[in-house]
Amino acid sequence: MDAEIIAVGSEMLTPQRVDTNSLYLTGELNNLGVEVKTKCVIGDDLERLSDAVRRALSRSEIVILSGGLGPTEDDMTREAVALALDRKLVFQPAIAEALAQRFAQFKRAMAEINKRQAFVIEGAHVLPNDRGTAPGQWIEESGAVAMLLPGPPHELKAMFERQCLPRLARMVPKQIIRTLQLRVTGMGESDLDQLIAPVYKKYANPATTILAANGDLQIHLRARCATAGEAEVLLAEVGGPIELLLGDRIYSRNGDPLDVVVGEMLRKRHATVSVAESCTGGMLGERLTAAPGSSDYFLGGFITYSNAMKMELLGVAPETLDQFGAVSSETAEAMAAGARRRTNSTYALAITGVAGPDAGGEDGPVGTMFVAIADAAGTHVAHRQFLGDRTRVRTFTVQMALDLLRRRLWR
Amino acid sequence: MDAEIIAVGSEMLTPQRVDTNSLYLTGELNNLGVEVKTKCVIGDDLERLSDAVRRALSRSEIVILSGGLGPTEDDMTREAVALALDRKLVFQPAIAEALAQRFAQFKRAMAEINKRQAFVIEGAHVLPNDRGTAPGQWIEESGAVAMLLPGPPHELKAMFERQCLPRLARMVPKQIIRTLQLRVTGMGESDLDQLIAPVYKKYANPATTILAANGDLQIHLRARCATAGEAEVLLAEVGGPIELLLGDRIYSRNGDPLDVVVGEMLRKRHATVSVAESCTGGMLGERLTAAPGSSDYFLGGFITYSNAMKMELLGVAPETLDQFGAVSSETAEAMAAGARRRTNSTYALAITGVAGPDAGGEDGPVGTMFVAIADAAGTHVAHRQFLGDRTRVRTFTVQMALDLLRRRLWR
């Protein structure tokens, strides 16, 4: 079965707005085994909209409209769909009454204009909206179905989940869907793809998607089968070789981000961590404390931007800074050791480098990064040269630091 | 003049992908005074695509397609547009030759399949692609124009800017566009809208847009007029009263974010700042160091998650923590004073609070936040109760801390 999604509203056609409802709806439809073939954003234009609805219903079994159900003149989804189906709009006093009560509940008088929301397309099922004023509608016609859903995402999601999904599940032939999600770090997207494409390209089912953001890669495998057993077998057949190829670059198999994985490992070992950051300015601490409950393992940290602060707060020796410079393996080591000494943490991570965009001069080119990890056994430093702007360099460095800690914890 | 945008490719119809090309194109078209009336994403389906192109060209003067120009079977934008216009595809040996040279330059042999990219729709102008292999095409037909652009954003942008914009500028009636951008913090989006809507609602020109993210609000006014003078007058007529209503809640008139504004103020005064963070874990330091050159004014900071760290690193007195608790006005003050003392900075900001999601117990409910600022004159504490999840609470608190410093610097 095929689906089309139409978002309605001129405000959705600005350079800033993105139609996120369609992403949610696509995910839910895919889970049912339904593919989205087209999606559109159409402004407040009765003729364009009714034309689009007519054509969508002529070639797809499922057409979902979002938005344009409000009380104002601009809101013309009801009229457009009625026009496309050549059906009448019928005033339903019960809906108007419910609306009036809702307003009364919030101690407000209902403006006359709100009564427009009580018009329903002939033959449609009304979908009550418990999170807003605009009711939705479900209309079947010659084997196809059109859904009119409100635009605000929390209203749309609640209505779709509770009222449309059960109805759709009865319409759509049953399929079992199983997914495998691997998260990987420490390599680029194209390197990853080159490595695993020979495995997954042979299969249309499971479908493979690779997502990349901020030095973090996600591999999604989705298998659709008649039984759960078949789906599991397919996932193992494709996922197994991929896992083998990637080895310990895979840090998560359940969707958890790297900071959560590292946090769980620390918690399990009753270990703690502290940080010392130069050019990342607190970003590593922020990542390590993003997860709730991080106080179980995160003790604290030092943001030491200047040389004076590195000496003062972390006890980095002036000779180290003089001889090797602030951006050096030696300074990174001294920072990590200093943070660990001052906080008594099991592990300490330290970052020093040139985030740019101004060239680092004697500190080396932009993107030069030293990340150190200290524990009872001593210190270890990793060196990388990142490309890109300041934000990219800082984000990739923080990811690298978290991965360094993960690898240390795995041993 | 009206425009439609069509993004091509089944990979754009997944739950993860968003068509960002259309946002860029909409912005550029709006700048020319052209409105986007419809935008669509269509999968790799020749019939659907050619039908969409035919209908778009029948009602809009400008139709822009992105993607589907690659060398594989899936790439069918050329065929679909040729079909829609009932024109032939013509093989251009010169393009094939240029492609082969490009491959040779990267020391790779060109696969036979790449020759598909050398087919051009009869009567089209070829748009060379200096950032990729797929050339674009510009086709005029009965007063309308269709553009075929490559999908990768950096290829599309370069081609559109250099080759399409100048051609479009000759087609579109001249308009002058002037914008006013105000950035505001310290109030909610609906409060802001309620305050200024009575002013801007009276005007369709300038068009007003309000964007909200992470406690930060942006107001964009866009005036379109025949002359720059008229546009400036219109902006003053609407922008003036808005600025008056918002007063010192406006922190920027040139688009600079709050951390940059604060950084500039510190730099001008030759002042420095340090931070002491509890529940934000480094996020304030990260914001203050996001701008290049922040080492001019940012000295360093302390991430003190535990009570022990607050005492150890910042010298917060045990009695203060015992008597008032870690989440208190008194502890925030002591943290700020401690950070300032230890770094010798002109200003110090400190944050302590309950970011959640677990209830704070004796520390008060989730979202309780104390932000302190210390300088030579003493310390000052602000208290707020934020709603939302951990990320939202932390982000809003950091924004509040930056605003506290801005207000102190303005006095």
Interface residues (C-beta under 8 A of the other chain):
Chain A: L13 T14 P15 Q16 V18 T20 L23 Y24 T26 G27 N30 E35 V36 K37 T38 K39 C40 V41 I42 G43 D45 R48 D51 A52 R55 R59 T209 L211 V275 E277 C279 T280 G281 G282 M283 L284 G285 E286 L288 T289 A290 P292 G293 S294 S295 F298 L299 G300 G301 F302 I303 T304 Y305 S306 A308 M309 E312 L313 R342 T343 G356 P357 D358 R390 T391
Chain B: L13 T14 P15 Q16 V18 T20 L23 Y24 T26 G27 N30 E35 V36 K37 T38 K39 C40 V41 I42 G43 D45 R48 D51 A52 R55 R59 T209 L211 V275 E277 C279 T280 G281 G282 M283 L284 G285 E286 L288 T289 A290 P292 G293 S294 S295 F298 L299 G300 G301 F302 I303 T304 Y305 S306 A308 M309 E312 L313 R342 T343 G356 P357 D358 R390 T391
